[in-house]
Amino acid sequence: MFEVVILTVMSELTQNEFDTLLPLISLEKQERIRKFHFFQDARNCLLGDVLARVEICRATGLSNKHLEFSVNSYGKPFLADSSHVYFNISHAGHYITCVIADESVGIDIELIKPVNLIIAERFFTPDETEYVMAGDYTFRFYEVWTKKESRIKWEGKGLHKTLPSFSVFEPNEQITYYEAFHNDEAICHVCSKKQIAPSVRVSDVTTFIRSIVFSYEQNLD
Ligand SMILES: CC(C)(COP(=O)(O)OP(=O)(O)OC[C@H]1O[C@@H](n2cnc3c(N)ncnc32)[C@H](O)[C@@H]1OP(=O)(O)O)[C@@H](O)C(=O)NCCC(=O)NCCS
């Protein structure tokens, strides 16, 4: 099991859709979502959680009401009652993504925007900076950035592992970076010990919500 799903929000969630999805997640997370200042942050946080739940239910056959998410001391969510399913979530702009696997995983998606290369010099190692400067530097910046973030998220210790403390070009027999997605707007990398690339599905949020409502009526209660 090694699957990535990428949701794109092409038309904004209606209040009705938002209200339909909200009860699918924990009361604690609902509380957190209600406190967001910006709707986009609330929407992305909600969709990330629901997406993870849907994918875990699909992969395990478990019912959503039996899924309990917990977080480690650095905030990385995990499935509390199963050591065999791992997931990670990332969101940026109108993209929400989730990876699930049978071992630890990290994922990062970023919008490709103009970059300030001072950030590369500050957060990247010299070999990473050299790589960024040597080609299409906007794309390469986000390529390196999403690899680094996915590695940090794989490890799950947040920024206790600092970005300049490792290079994505260091040979590492344990982990591999997989490009899950890229287009003109965004790029996404996954970090894992898995030796085969993940399967990747891209879906728009309207289709996703339709399938949820259907599943909810069936068994996602
Ligand atoms: C929190 C962090 C793990 C990722 O943050 P991010 O890139 O802003 O956000 P993403 O959308 O990729 O990921 C958010 C999700 O990661 C998950 N997450 C949270 N803490 C995590 C951790 N320690 N490890 C792995 N995943 C984590 C959660 O599911 C979270 O989703 P939620 O907020 O909807 O619950 C962390 O690496 C971070 O703070 N990064 C910011 C880097 C930074 O500040 N760099 C400074 C340069 S300007």
The ligand as a Gaussian input file, in Angstrom:
#p B3LYP/6-31G(d) Opt

LIG

0 1
 C        3.980000      21.586000      10.273000
 C        4.988000      21.104000       9.256000
 C        5.201000      19.673000       9.503000
 C        4.473000      21.284000       7.803000
 O        3.887000      22.483000       7.621000
 P        3.438000      23.113000       6.240000
 O        4.383000      22.780000       5.138000
 O        3.187000      24.518000       6.538000
 O        2.015000      22.468000       5.961000
 P        1.531000      21.234000       5.101000
 O        0.276000      21.664000       4.470000
 O        2.560000      20.634000       4.210000
 O        1.206000      20.138000       6.212000
 C        0.247000      20.348000       7.196000
 C       -0.152000      19.002000       7.731000
 O        0.993000      18.264000       8.163000
 C        0.604000      17.413000       9.234000
 N        1.576000      17.634000      10.305000
 C        1.535000      18.490000      11.354000
 N        2.648000      18.357000      12.101000
 C        3.403000      17.413000      11.494000
 C        4.679000      16.841000      11.782000
 N        5.403000      17.169000      12.866000
 N        5.177000      15.901000      10.943000
 C        4.454000      15.501000       9.862000
 N        3.244000      16.004000       9.543000
 C        2.736000      16.953000      10.338000
 C       -0.829000      17.757000       9.626000
 O       -1.677000      16.799000       9.055000
 C       -1.031000      19.093000       8.950000
 O       -2.352000      19.253000       8.500000
 P       -3.424000      20.118000       9.329000
 O       -2.728000      21.366000       9.755000
 O       -4.514000      20.369000       8.351000
 O       -3.845000      19.271000      10.482000
 C        6.367000      21.727000       9.501000
 O        7.321000      21.150000       8.675000
 C        6.465000      23.170000       9.366000
 O        6.130000      23.904000      10.257000
 N        6.969000      23.622000       8.236000
 C        7.109000      25.006000       7.922000
 C        8.507000      25.250000       7.390000
 C        9.002000      26.591000       7.739000
 O        8.498000      27.300000       8.548000
 N       10.089000      27.005000       7.096000
 C       10.624000      28.272000       7.281000
 C       11.008000      28.833000       5.953000
 S       10.159000      30.224000       5.399000

